[in-house]
Amino acid sequence: MVSLAGSVGLRLLADRVGLTGALSQALKRRSFVPVHDRGQVLVDVAVMIADGGEAIADIDVLRHQGQVLGAVASAPTVWRALDELTPARGKKIEAARARVRRRVWSQLDAVPASKVAGTDLGDVIVLDVDATLVTAHSEKQSAAPNFKGGFGFHPIGVWCDNTTECLALALRPGNAGSNTVTDHIAVLGRAIAQIPAAQLSLLEEADGWRYQAIATNTTTGQLAFIEARHRARVEDRIRHAKDTGLGRFPSREFAINTAWWECRSELAPPCKVGPDGIGKPK
């Protein structure tokens, strides 16, 4: 008998698609040979978060399945691994994730189409960006009052509507603005870097240039469709994210909480692993 069998499948998936190996390579350091490979540690943290973990100590749930999963790092080792994730290493992790995503997407006959208000958007890749408030119930670094009178963080994330994948996340203080342009540009830039290159459209093939339309002050008539395109599913993505790691941060330190959320984006599915090991939407 194996409890939470879905977590085993998720762990195997990371290994099979090459994510574990890619993270291990990205986090290699000269003259540093840890007992627990850092790429494996991050994958195990991501699996634990998908399993409903809310604290680093919850890694013990996987440690109790050693006969199935093999050696799993202890909670202190996980703390050290997360603390080692500097911004520079974070960029290496994002590059590794992008390479693995290209490999996985290349196995698809086609990327699933995004459907909005009964309309099939074809091969258009839709990125949903939104921010949400997360309450901090204790003093944590960079936690701050928010515009709704609460206290905590105001993270922003980007999801691919076609595949439900979380592409990029940015942890921000509670007083961060909802419409801060620089934050949106930064997180969208990171998300776009995660998307495998698409073919030129017929218009672009004519002269080789890429075109980008920017719409502002959307008029009545178009607004309903654009609102549906964004709101139809991004709220569900945020709710699922809060069920799998985003709803509670385990550390007083901002850097470790950022690393925790980055682990969540590596592998956590769009739903929580149920008690019978099968992912069920919340």
C-alpha positions in Angstrom: 0.0 0.0 0.0 1.3 3.5 -1.0 -0.3 6.6 0.3 -0.7 9.6 -2.0 0.3 7.5 -5.0 -0.2 10.5 -7.3 2.9 12.0 -5.9 4.9 9.1 -7.1 3.6 9.5 -10.6 4.5 13.2 -10.5 8.0 12.5 -9.3 8.5 9.9 -12.1 7.1 12.4 -14.7 9.8 14.9 -13.7 12.5 12.3 -14.1 11.1 11.0 -17.5 10.8 14.4 -19.1 14.3 15.4 -18.0 13.4 18.1 -15.5 15.3 16.5 -12.6 18.4 16.1 -14.7 18.2 19.6 -16.1 17.8 21.2 -12.7 20.7 19.1 -11.4 22.9 20.4 -14.2 21.8 24.0 -13.7 22.7 23.9 -10.0 26.0 22.2 -10.2 28.8 24.1 -8.3 32.5 23.6 -8.5 34.0 21.7 -5.5 30.5 21.1 -4.1 29.2 17.6 -4.0 26.1 17.4 -1.8 24.7 14.3 -0.3 21.4 15.1 -1.9 21.5 16.3 -5.4 20.0 19.8 -5.5 18.0 19.2 -8.6 16.4 16.2 -7.0 15.7 18.2 -3.8 13.8 20.9 -5.8 11.8 18.4 -7.6 10.9 16.7 -4.3 9.8 20.1 -2.9 7.6 20.7 -6.0 6.1 17.2 -5.6 5.5 17.9 -1.9 3.8 21.2 -2.6 1.6 19.6 -5.2 0.7 17.0 -2.6 -0.7 19.8 -0.4 2.5 20.7 1.6 2.4 24.0 3.4 5.6 23.9 5.3 9.1 22.7 4.6 8.7 20.1 7.4 6.0 18.4 5.2 8.9 16.9 3.1 8.7 14.1 5.7 5.6 12.8 3.9 7.9 11.9 1.0 10.7 10.6 3.3 8.2 8.1 4.7 7.9 6.6 1.2 11.6 5.9 0.9 11.0 2.3 -0.4 9.2 3.8 -3.4 11.0 7.1 -3.9 14.5 6.3 -2.5 16.4 8.8 -0.4 14.6 12.1 0.2 16.3 15.1 1.8 15.5 16.1 5.3 13.8 19.4 6.2 17.1 21.1 7.2 18.6 20.1 3.9 15.6 21.5 2.0 16.0 24.8 4.0 19.7 25.0 2.8 18.8 24.1 -0.8 16.2 26.9 -0.9 18.5 29.3 0.8 21.2 28.6 -1.9 18.9 29.8 -4.7 20.4 33.2 -5.5 18.9 35.3 -8.3 21.7 34.1 -10.6 20.8 30.4 -9.9 17.2 31.3 -10.3 17.9 32.4 -13.9 19.7 29.1 -14.6 16.6 27.2 -13.3 14.3 29.2 -15.6 16.6 28.4 -18.6 16.5 24.7 -17.7 12.7 24.8 -17.4 12.4 26.4 -20.8 14.6 23.7 -22.4 12.5 20.9 -20.8 9.3 22.6 -21.9 10.5 22.8 -25.5 11.2 19.1 -25.4 7.8 18.3 -23.9 5.9 20.6 -26.3 7.7 19.1 -29.3 6.1 15.7 -28.5 2.6 17.2 -28.9 0.8 16.9 -32.2 -0.4 20.5 -31.5 -0.6 22.8 -28.5 -4.1 22.6 -27.1 -6.2 25.5 -28.4 -7.5 28.2 -26.0 -11.3 28.5 -26.1 -13.1 31.7 -25.1 -16.8 32.3 -25.1 -17.3 29.5 -27.5 -14.6 30.7 -29.9 -11.5 28.5 -30.7 -8.4 30.7 -30.8 -6.5 28.2 -32.9 -2.8 28.2 -32.5 -2.7 31.5 -30.6 -0.8 31.0 -27.2 -2.7 32.9 -24.5 -0.9 34.2 -21.5 -3.0 35.1 -18.5 -1.3 37.5 -16.0 -2.9 38.5 -12.7 -1.9 39.4 -9.1 -3.5 38.2 -5.9 -3.3 38.9 -2.2 -1.8 36.4 0.2 -2.3 37.0 3.9 0.7 36.6 6.2 -0.3 35.4 9.7 3.0 36.2 11.2 5.9 38.7 10.7 7.7 37.9 7.5 10.3 39.8 5.6 8.8 42.3 3.0 5.3 41.5 4.1 3.3 44.8 4.1 -0.3 46.2 4.4 -2.4 45.9 1.3 -5.1 48.1 -0.2 -7.8 45.9 1.2 -6.7 46.5 4.8 -4.9 43.1 5.1 -1.3 42.3 5.6 1.0 40.0 3.6 2.1 39.7 0.0 0.8 40.7 -3.4 2.4 38.2 -5.9 1.9 38.3 -9.6 2.0 35.3 -11.9 1.5 34.3 -15.6 -0.2 31.1 -16.7 -0.5 29.6 -20.2 -4.2 29.2 -20.8 -3.6 26.6 -23.5 -1.8 24.1 -21.2 -2.7 25.5 -17.7 1.1 25.7 -17.0 2.4 28.3 -14.6 5.2 30.0 -16.5 6.5 32.8 -14.2 5.9 34.1 -10.7 7.1 37.1 -8.8 6.7 37.5 -5.1 6.0 41.1 -4.1 5.2 43.0 -0.8 1.5 43.5 0.1 1.7 47.2 -0.8 2.9 46.5 -4.4 0.6 48.1 -7.0 -2.0 46.1 -9.0 -1.1 47.9 -12.2 2.6 48.5 -11.8 3.9 48.5 -15.4 7.5 47.5 -14.6 6.3 44.4 -12.6 4.0 43.3 -15.5 6.8 43.8 -18.1 9.3 41.8 -16.0 7.0 38.8 -15.2 5.6 38.7 -18.8 9.2 38.8 -20.2 10.1 35.8 -18.1 6.9 34.0 -19.1 7.5 34.6 -22.8 11.0 33.2 -22.5 9.3 29.9 -21.3 7.3 29.6 -24.5 8.9 27.6 -27.4 9.3 29.7 -30.5 6.1 29.7 -32.7 6.2 29.8 -36.6 5.8 33.1 -38.4 2.3 34.0 -39.5 1.4 34.3 -43.2 1.6 38.1 -42.8 5.0 37.8 -41.1 6.3 35.4 -43.7 5.8 38.0 -46.4 8.6 40.2 -45.3 10.2 38.3 -42.4 9.2 40.9 -39.8 7.3 40.0 -36.6 4.3 42.2 -35.8 2.8 42.9 -32.4 -0.5 44.7 -31.7 -0.9 46.7 -28.6 -4.5 47.7 -27.7 -5.2 50.4 -25.2 -8.5 52.0 -24.1 -10.5 49.1 -25.4 -13.9 50.2 -26.7 -17.3 48.8 -25.7 -18.0 45.6 -27.6 -14.5 44.3 -27.5 -14.2 44.5 -23.8 -16.5 41.6 -23.0 -14.5 39.2 -25.1 -11.1 40.4 -23.7 -12.4 40.2 -20.2 -13.7 36.7 -20.8 -10.4 35.7 -22.4 -8.6 36.7 -19.2 -11.1 36.1 -16.4 -12.6 32.8 -17.7 -9.8 30.7 -16.2 -7.0 32.8 -14.6 -9.0 33.1 -11.4 -9.1 29.3 -11.3 -5.4 29.1 -11.8 -4.8 31.4 -8.9 -7.2 29.4 -6.6 -5.4 26.2 -7.5 -2.0 27.9 -6.9 -3.1 28.9 -3.5 -4.1 25.3 -2.8 -0.6 24.1 -3.9 2.0 26.3 -2.3 0.9 29.9 -2.9 -1.5 30.2 0.0 1.1 30.0 2.7 4.8 30.8 2.8 7.0 28.7 5.1 9.8 31.2 6.1 10.3 34.6 7.6 12.9 35.2 4.9 11.7 36.7 1.6 14.4 34.9 -0.5 13.4 31.5 0.8 9.7 32.2 0.3 10.5 33.3 -3.3 12.4 30.0 -3.8 9.4 28.1 -2.4 7.1 29.7 -4.9 9.6 29.1 -7.8 9.6 25.4 -6.8 5.8 25.4 -7.0 6.0 26.7 -10.6 8.4 23.9 -11.7 6.0 21.0 -11.5 2.9 21.6 -9.5 -0.2 20.6 -11.5 -3.3 22.9 -11.9 -5.0 20.9 -9.1 -4.2 19.3 -5.8 -3.3 15.6 -5.5 -6.3 14.0 -3.8 -6.1 11.5 -1.0 -6.4 8.7 -3.4 -3.5 10.0 -5.4 -5.5 11.4 -8.3 -5.5 15.1 -9.1 -8.8 16.6 -8.4 -9.7 20.3 -9.2 -10.4 22.3 -6.2 
